[in-house]
Amino acid sequence: MSEEKDFKHLLSGGGRKANIKNYLMKKAQDELAKEKEREEAERKRIISERVPPLAINGKSQEQLVDYCEKLLELIRVAESEKWDLEHTMKKNDQDIMDLKQKAMEGTGKFAKPGLKRTGVNLNKSAAQMELERRKQQARMRMQALQLSSAKRRDEEEAESKAAAAAVAAEEEEYE
């Protein structure tokens, strides 16, 4: 009988703690679903308050233009409110960071911030390719300089030989 009980215990999913955990997970999922529904209802309510219903039937061209201008003004107001809220959020975030830093200075405990990835670290292959390209250009310039200096030497040697031959020819004329 105890063996049968142990077997049922394994099938039930781990006992009382597992059942409680499963119950809590289901409860949390239900709460999340209800919260989403509440947020969606709140969103629809706010939109219905802020945006009047579209009534364009039986209106002339001039009335429609006026109506579009009113809607455009509503959009401008909403965008300005959005920008203001984003600006205050950024300012509040910065204030929070400053206060955290002051609190850490007061306690003497500092938390090291995580390193941020930069474009230089992420794209090493492009940097390596650029370095190789520059090295190749430098090699080509050096080869061109060596060739031009070798050409100059050859020309100078040819000129000096020609000059020596001319001097030798003049000496033979005087003899």
C-alpha positions in Angstrom: 0.0 0.0 0.0 2.8 2.4 0.8 4.4 1.6 -2.6 1.1 2.5 -4.3 1.0 5.8 -2.3 4.5 6.7 -3.3 3.6 6.0 -7.0 0.5 8.3 -6.7 2.7 10.9 -5.1 5.0 10.9 -8.2 2.0 11.2 -10.6 0.5 14.1 -8.7 3.4 16.4 -9.6 5.4 16.5 -6.5 3.0 16.9 -3.7 1.5 19.8 -1.8 4.3 22.3 -2.6 4.0 21.6 -6.4 0.2 22.0 -6.2 0.5 25.3 -4.4 3.0 26.5 -6.9 0.8 25.5 -9.8 -2.2 27.2 -8.2 -0.2 30.4 -7.7 1.0 30.3 -11.3 -2.5 29.9 -12.6 -3.7 32.7 -10.4 -0.9 35.0 -11.6 -1.7 34.2 -15.2 -5.4 35.1 -14.6 -4.4 38.3 -12.9 -2.1 39.2 -15.9 -5.0 38.6 -18.3 -7.4 40.7 -16.3 -4.8 43.5 -16.1 -4.3 43.5 -19.9 -8.1 43.7 -20.3 -8.3 46.6 -17.9 -5.5 48.4 -19.6 -7.1 47.9 -23.0 -10.4 49.2 -21.7 -8.7 52.2 -20.2 -6.9 52.9 -23.5 -10.2 52.8 -25.4 -11.9 55.1 -22.9 -9.1 57.6 -23.1 -9.1 57.6 -26.9 -12.9 58.0 -27.0 -12.6 61.0 -24.6 -9.7 62.7 -26.5 -10.8 62.0 -30.1 -14.3 63.0 -31.1 -16.2 60.6 -33.3 -15.6 61.1 -37.1 -18.7 62.8 -38.5 -18.1 63.6 -42.2 -21.5 62.7 -43.8 -23.3 65.5 -45.4 -20.5 68.1 -45.0 -19.2 70.5 -47.6 -15.6 70.7 -48.8 -15.0 73.8 -46.6 -16.4 72.1 -43.5 -14.3 69.0 -44.1 -11.2 71.2 -44.4 -12.1 72.9 -41.1 -12.6 69.5 -39.5 -9.2 68.3 -40.7 -7.6 71.4 -39.3 -9.2 70.7 -35.9 -7.9 67.1 -36.0 -4.5 68.3 -37.0 -4.5 70.7 -34.0 -5.5 67.7 -31.7 -2.6 65.8 -33.1 -0.2 68.7 -32.4 -1.4 68.9 -28.9 -1.0 65.2 -28.3 2.5 65.2 -29.8 3.5 68.2 -27.6 2.2 66.4 -24.5 4.1 63.3 -25.5 7.3 65.2 -26.0 6.8 67.0 -22.6 6.3 63.7 -20.9 9.3 62.1 -22.5 11.4 65.1 -21.5 10.3 64.9 -17.9 10.9 61.1 -17.9 14.5 61.6 -19.1 15.0 64.4 -16.5 13.6 62.2 -13.7 15.8 59.3 -14.8 18.8 61.6 -14.6 17.8 62.8 -11.2 17.4 59.3 -10.0 20.9 58.4 -11.2 22.3 61.5 -9.5 20.6 60.6 -6.2 21.8 57.0 -6.4 25.4 58.3 -6.9 25.1 60.6 -4.0 23.7 57.8 -1.8 26.6 55.6 -2.8 29.1 58.4 -2.0 27.5 58.8 1.4 27.8 55.1 2.2 31.2 54.7 0.6 30.1 51.7 -1.4 30.4 52.0 -5.1 28.9 49.6 -7.7 30.9 49.2 -10.8 28.7 50.0 -13.9 28.6 47.4 -16.6 30.7 48.0 -19.6 28.9 49.3 -22.7 29.6 47.8 -26.0 31.0 50.3 -28.5 31.1 50.2 -32.3 34.9 49.8 -32.1 34.6 46.5 -30.2 31.7 45.2 -32.2 33.2 45.7 -35.6 36.8 44.6 -35.2 36.9 43.0 -38.6 36.2 46.3 -40.3 38.9 48.0 -38.3 41.3 45.2 -39.2 40.4 45.5 -42.9 41.1 49.2 -42.8 44.4 48.6 -41.1 45.4 46.1 -43.8 44.3 48.5 -46.5 46.5 51.2 -45.1 49.4 48.9 -44.8 49.0 47.8 -48.4 48.9 51.5 -49.5 52.1 52.2 -47.5 53.8 49.1 -49.1 52.8 50.3 -52.6 54.1 53.9 -51.9 57.4 52.4 -50.7 57.7 50.3 -53.8 57.0 53.3 -56.0 59.6 55.3 -54.1 62.1 52.5 -54.5 61.3 52.2 -58.2 61.6 55.9 -58.8 64.9 56.1 -56.9 66.2 53.1 -58.9 65.1 54.8 -62.1 66.9 58.0 -61.0 70.1 56.0 -60.2 69.9 54.3 -63.6 69.4 57.6 -65.3 72.2 59.2 -63.4 74.5 56.3 -64.2 73.5 56.5 -67.8 74.2 60.3 -67.8 77.5 59.8 -66.0 78.5 57.1 -68.5 77.5 59.4 -71.4 79.4 62.2 -69.8 82.4 60.0 -69.3 82.2 58.8 -72.9 81.9 62.5 -74.1 85.0 63.4 -71.9 86.9 60.4 -73.3 85.9 61.4 -76.9 87.1 65.0 -76.3 90.4 63.7 -74.8 90.9 61.6 -77.9 90.3 64.7 -80.1 93.0 66.6 -78.3 95.5 63.9 -78.6 
